[in-house]
Amino acid sequence: MDYQQIPDTMMLPLPYIKIAIFEETKALFDDRPHVLSKWKSVAYNEHTTLNEEQSLSLHALYKLITNGFFPSETLNKSMIKQVVQNYEKIIHTMLHNYIIQEFPHEEVNKSMNQETIEDVQENQYLLMNMDAELNLLRDIVSKNKPFTSDESGLLSTEIIDNKGNIRGLAEIRPANHQVPSLTTDQEKLWINLIESTLSSLDEMTADLFDLITYLWMSSPKNNEGYIEFHSNDALQLRNIKARSTSKDELDYREEDRFNIMKRVAALSSIWVSLNDEQIKVVDMQNLDNRDLYTFKDFQRMFEVGKMRVAYDKRSGEPKGIYALEIRPSSILTPYLEREKPSIGLLDLKVFQYNHYTQRLHKRMIRYLSYQWKIRITKKNLQQPFKISTLLNILDISSRYNGVQKRDLFESVLDDLQRDQIIGTWTYTETIDENRIGKTNWFKGYWSKLQVRILPTEELLQNNRNITEFASKLREKSIIEHFYQMNTNGNTYELTTQEMAVTTESTPIVKPKMQSKPLNFEQQQMQFVEEIALTPDSVRKAMKDRNMSIRQSAEEIGISHTTLSRYLRGEIKRQNKKNDEKIHKWLQAKS
């Protein structure tokens, strides 16, 4: 049977619906040949029905489209095509876990967040909540404040704001960490990770705090509030180079994955107790008297659910934890669910600077990002920074003398300016070099000076017009409605109310059905050449040459995500370089 001979608007009998679903969605999964091979075999077999035993993932896809988008309706090719065009992200997300279950060995390296990570790389920044309290909680994990043993033997530290007010306590409780539903070998791997909690509190752990909270804000959650975090997400952002395996495939080293996951384990081993909304200043000499605090119950920072473990195909031994479900606890979620005014930009280079040799750069970027968001809102960007305040943020080791600290301070700002993370920086007054090196020059003179640090024009523009994040939240909401559908096993049952919410953002236009019998004669189509740069013209060029989005993106020289978003009309900020690449490719194909 030649599928191309089936007219787009003809009603499909049941045996051909599974074929149409496979044919129209296969381009979305062209990076998974193992999946497409299985799907094709099942779609074109003699069975008129489709069940989970034949293919768990294809059955889920079939139910998503037939019961989710078009309950109780007869389908045609055009209807399925429109769903695929408008809801690519939903289809990928909803199929993710089913594909993993059906193809565990082949899928262990696949991240649900691949598109989101590519977006970050394309834009060169993350959208973050710049709430002051959230910054305090993140600082706990970057080892600015040492954990010391208390009377109970637990390691703890005070949470202190910039004004010296104690806001709460944090404790490391790795022994209390239990993850339900772990197999014996998975539990051994996890225990191995959490045993290194204290040594894992550093700037890379702060990076993961930022990344996981960003993914939780921007990615769809399942019914229990978990998102999936894959070690690939962090390794890709950090520009860690993959290496060739025995099959000439690129993969990351197990050591690199371990370094990521042990820090995730550290995040889940930290318990926090915050003061109630009323901030109270505590007598530092009486810290053990907890009556001075009004404490909430201690809560774990992050909670971990199911894990995805890679196993050696020969020995069957577990190699490592590649992905896991994770969610911030209720002590963090209030800050992550706040409205757009608290959302700011965090430069991607904060992930790419070395967490050991360039930790000062990382600390400076985070603090400036937070301050710039506040100052853009208040329109006082010209307000200078006190050097003493910045030195407190940098927390330069006491083993350096005053001259070395000044050199480090200035070199960090020079590096950030060179890397276009900051626009400019200058002292607000000319330095009297005759005073440098004299008695008390560091504390009594230089550290009291001020510097003016301004952001780049690009950051200013993007901070003033954060629209992309709102778009992500709408898409996330749609997918979460699908997660919340009533389920019976793996069968989707979308209610009328849920369907109305789902289709609100991108309505599905259902073509009028034609009551003609199927006609498989070859239909000759005439195409008019179109070289104008529009999503329709690009889509047409791809269709004429039977090219997937991924194949086309590789030829054009842009990411799969960028082309996909362009075709869906979701790119809000024009990128002239990308437009030129697409237009050049389109002209060549036309």
Rosetta blueprint (number, residue, H / E / L):
1 M L
2 D L
3 Y H
4 Q H
5 Q H
6 I L
7 P L
8 D L
9 T L
10 M E
11 M L
12 L L
13 P L
14 L H
15 P H
16 Y H
17 I H
18 K H
19 I H
20 A H
21 I H
22 F H
23 E H
24 E H
25 T H
26 K H
27 A H
28 L H
29 F H
30 D L
31 D L
32 R L
33 P H
34 H H
35 V H
36 L H
37 S H
38 K H
39 W H
40 K H
41 S H
42 V H
43 A H
44 Y L
45 N L
46 E L
47 H L
48 T L
49 T L
50 L L
51 N L
52 E L
53 E L
54 Q L
55 S L
56 L H
57 S H
58 L H
59 H H
60 A H
61 L H
62 Y H
63 K H
64 L H
65 I H
66 T H
67 N H
68 G H
69 F H
70 F L
71 P L
72 S L
73 E L
74 T L
75 L L
76 N L
77 K H
78 S H
79 M H
80 I H
81 K H
82 Q H
83 V H
84 V H
85 Q H
86 N H
87 Y L
88 E H
89 K H
90 I H
91 I H
92 H H
93 T H
94 M H
95 L H
96 H H
97 N H
98 Y H
99 I H
100 I H
101 Q H
102 E H
103 F L
104 P H
105 H H
106 E H
107 E H
108 V L
109 N L
110 K L
111 S L
112 M L
113 N L
114 Q H
115 E H
116 T H
117 I H
118 E H
119 D H
120 V H
121 Q H
122 E H
123 N H
124 Q L
125 Y E
126 L E
127 L E
128 M E
129 N E
130 M L
131 D L
132 A H
133 E H
134 L H
135 N H
136 L H
137 L H
138 R H
139 D H
140 I H
141 V L
142 S L
143 K L
144 N L
145 K L
146 P L
147 F L
148 T E
149 S E
150 D L
151 E L
152 S L
153 G L
154 L L
155 L E
156 S E
157 T E
158 E E
159 I E
160 I E
161 D L
162 N L
163 K L
164 G L
165 N L
166 I E
167 R E
168 G E
169 L E
170 A E
171 E E
172 I E
173 R L
174 P H
175 A H
176 N H
177 H L
178 Q L
179 V L
180 P L
181 S L
182 L L
183 T L
184 T H
185 D H
186 Q H
187 E H
188 K H
189 L H
190 W H
191 I H
192 N H
193 L H
194 I H
195 E L
196 S L
197 T L
198 L H
199 S H
200 S H
201 L L
202 D L
203 E H
204 M H
205 T H
206 A H
207 D H
208 L H
209 F H
210 D H
211 L H
212 I H
213 T H
214 Y H
215 L H
216 W H
217 M H
218 S H
219 S L
220 P L
221 K L
222 N L
223 N L
224 E L
225 G L
226 Y L
227 I E
228 E E
229 F E
230 H E
231 S H
232 N H
233 D H
234 A H
235 L H
236 Q H
237 L H
238 R L
239 N L
240 I L
241 K L
242 A L
243 R E
244 S E
245 T L
246 S L
247 K L
248 D L
249 E L
250 L E
251 D E
252 Y L
253 R L
254 E H
255 E H
256 D H
257 R H
258 F H
259 N H
260 I H
261 M H
262 K H
263 R H
264 V H
265 A H
266 A H
267 L H
268 S H
269 S L
270 I E
271 W E
272 V E
273 S E
274 L E
275 N E
276 D L
277 E L
278 Q L
279 I L
280 K L
281 V L
282 V L
283 D L
284 M H
285 Q H
286 N H
287 L L
288 D L
289 N L
290 R H
291 D H
292 L H
293 Y L
294 T L
295 F E
296 K L
297 D L
298 F L
299 Q E
300 R E
301 M L
302 F E
303 E E
304 V E
305 G E
306 K E
307 M E
308 R E
309 V E
310 A E
311 Y E
312 D L
313 K L
314 R L
315 S L
316 G L
317 E L
318 P E
319 K E
320 G E
321 I E
322 Y E
323 A E
324 L E
325 E E
326 I E
327 R E
328 P E
329 S L
330 S L
331 I L
332 L L
333 T H
334 P H
335 Y H
336 L H
337 E L
338 R L
339 E L
340 K H
341 P H
342 S H
343 I E
344 G E
345 L E
346 L E
347 D E
348 L L
349 K H
350 V H
351 F H
352 Q H
353 Y L
354 N L
355 H L
356 Y L
357 T L
358 Q L
359 R H
360 L H
361 H H
362 K H
363 R H
364 M H
365 I H
366 R H
367 Y H
368 L H
369 S H
370 Y H
371 Q H
372 W H
373 K H
374 I H
375 R H
376 I H
377 T H
378 K H
379 K L
380 N L
381 L L
382 Q L
383 Q L
384 P L
385 F E
386 K E
387 I H
388 S H
389 T H
390 L H
391 L H
392 N H
393 I H
394 L H
395 D L
396 I L
397 S L
398 S L
399 R L
400 Y L
401 N L
402 G H
403 V H
404 Q H
405 K H
406 R H
407 D H
408 L H
409 F H
410 E H
411 S H
412 V H
413 L H
414 D H
415 D H
416 L H
417 Q H
418 R H
419 D L
420 Q L
421 I L
422 I E
423 G E
424 T E
425 W E
426 T E
427 Y E
428 T L
429 E L
430 T L
431 I L
432 D L
433 E H
434 N H
435 R H
436 I L
437 G L
438 K L
439 T L
440 N L
441 W H
442 F H
443 K H
444 G H
445 Y L
446 W H
447 S H
448 K H
449 L L
450 Q E
451 V E
452 R E
453 I E
454 L E
455 P E
456 T L
457 E H
458 E H
459 L H
460 L H
461 Q H
462 N H
463 N H
464 R H
465 N L
466 I L
467 T L
468 E H
469 F H
470 A H
471 S H
472 K H
473 L H
474 R H
475 E H
476 K H
477 S H
478 I H
479 I H
480 E H
481 H H
482 F H
483 Y H
484 Q L
485 M L
486 N E
487 T E
488 N E
489 G L
490 N L
491 T E
492 Y E
493 E E
494 L L
495 T L
496 T H
497 Q H
498 E H
499 M H
500 A H
501 V H
502 T H
503 T L
504 E L
505 S L
506 T L
507 P L
508 I L
509 V L
510 K L
511 P L
512 K L
513 M L
514 Q E
515 S L
516 K L
517 P L
518 L L
519 N L
520 F L
521 E L
522 Q L
523 Q L
524 Q L
525 M L
526 Q L
527 F L
528 V L
529 E L
530 E L
531 I L
532 A L
533 L L
534 T L
535 P H
536 D H
537 S H
538 V H
539 R H
540 K H
541 A H
542 M H
543 K H
544 D H
545 R L
546 N L
547 M L
548 S L
549 I H
550 R H
551 Q H
552 S H
553 A H
554 E H
555 E H
556 I H
557 G L
558 I L
559 S L
560 H H
561 T H
562 T H
563 L H
564 S H
565 R H
566 Y H
567 L H
568 R L
569 G L
570 E L
571 I L
572 K L
573 R L
574 Q L
575 N L
576 K H
577 K H
578 N H
579 D H
580 E H
581 K H
582 I H
583 H H
584 K H
585 W H
586 L H
587 Q H
588 A H
589 K H
590 S L
